[in-house]
Amino acid sequence: MDFRSDTVTRPTQLMRDAMASAPVGDDVYGDDPTVNDLESYAADRHGFEAALFTTSGTQANLLALMAHCDRGDEYLCGQQAHNYKYEAGGAAVLGSIQPQPIENNPDGTLCFEKLKAAIKPDDFHFARTKLLSLENTINGKVLPLDYLAQARQFCDQHKLSLHLDGARVYNASAALNIDINEISQHFDSMTICLSKGLCAPIGSLLLGSEALISKARRIRKMLGGGMRQAGILAAAGKIALTEQTKRLAEDHYNARYLAHQLDSIDGFNVNVDFVQTNIVFAKVDERIDIDLLTKSLEAKGILVSASNPIRFVTHQDVTRDKIDVLLSELKAMTLQSRKL
Ligand SMILES: *Cc1c(COP(=O)(O)O)cnc(C)c1O
């Protein structure tokens, strides 16, 4: 039982069968029919001209930033943005692109007044502000649809491009119970992780215009991300989009259940209002020794992150009865793991 992340999901039987029989070719030559099919399906499905299959979400974000921005350009993003905080500074290191982070509001949005103040004037002292990058979901929270429309308007007004780090964007559309296009329509480019709650073993997508994707394809090769018979992976990626996207509401339901139950355990505190998708953050009070707790859980075959707050993530491989096992173990252990 692994609650650390939805990246731990394993490919479904349908995926394994499709992978085994996928027609393949050399994708660097553009010859892999399964990759080509995934890319054209994904572009069409999300309302973009073109798509690119990438090794990871980190690579897809980096390609987007480098395709939108040249050396000495700048992108606006949140302090908590994955592509600012958790991607080893790739945009700065490899793209010579300056990040301009803005403090995220508690709901994950960025204040337009602060963004406006951060846009640099056209003057040779400054980096050129080119792009706004948003993230949805962000720490499990869903950006409101009307906020996305406002962001589009803001970018048009200030001649910026708009990128979405949509690693878990299908969790956002499932939570709002809307078609994915209601979200994607606002963006010039968008990434999707196929290897998180959607259960593909490897891979992400970058979506955008023909021009953007052709630039990104060149940079992907430069970064060593040109893959050969990648149809083996793309076959699973297609099923991630066509099948696995349908079941995310179940993960959200399980997360809410877990959140309410955790909040009722002495020593655990969950802001249940922020549990909108498949991620639960539980603050643990100082009476509980987190290292001891996580080690005791591990001994019972239950993996959770040793952090405070503890992040619990629901996904296909943690069913409701496994959540009940976690809860009963936690109830028993919190009594023992108190530092007295
Ligand atoms: C996981 C994640 C990524 C990066 O994906 P990897 O495939 O792990 O490189 C990017 N953005 C967000 C919001 C993520 O959660």
The ligand as an SDF file (V2000), in Angstrom:
LIG
                    3D

 15 15  0  0  0  0  0  0  0  0999 V2000
    5.0880   15.4420  -11.2630 C   0  0  0  0  0  0  0  0  0  0  0  0
    4.9350   16.8260  -11.7720 C   0  0  0  0  0  0  0  0  0  0  0  0
    5.7490   17.3070  -12.8030 C   0  0  0  0  0  0  0  0  0  0  0  0
    6.9270   16.5380  -13.3560 C   0  0  0  0  0  0  0  0  0  0  0  0
    6.6590   15.2880  -13.8100 O   0  0  0  0  0  0  0  0  0  0  0  0
    7.8090   14.1630  -13.8460 P   0  0  0  0  0  0  0  0  0  0  0  0
    7.2410   13.2280  -14.8410 O   0  0  0  0  0  0  0  0  0  0  0  0
    7.9000   13.6320  -12.4670 O   0  0  0  0  0  0  0  0  0  0  0  0
    9.0680   14.8010  -14.3110 O   0  0  0  0  0  0  0  0  0  0  0  0
    5.5110   18.5780  -13.2550 C   0  0  0  0  0  0  0  0  0  0  0  0
    4.5660   19.3460  -12.7220 N   0  0  0  0  0  0  0  0  0  0  0  0
    3.7610   18.9270  -11.7340 C   0  0  0  0  0  0  0  0  0  0  0  0
    2.7160   19.8280  -11.1970 C   0  0  0  0  0  0  0  0  0  0  0  0
    3.9290   17.6550  -11.2210 C   0  0  0  0  0  0  0  0  0  0  0  0
    3.1460   17.2410  -10.2090 O   0  0  0  0  0  0  0  0  0  0  0  0
  1  2  1  0
  2  3  1  0
  2 14  2  0
  3  4  1  0
  3 10  2  0
  4  5  1  0
  5  6  1  0
  6  7  2  0
  6  8  1  0
  6  9  1  0
 10 11  1  0
 11 12  2  0
 12 13  1  0
 12 14  1  0
 14 15  1  0
M  END
$$$$
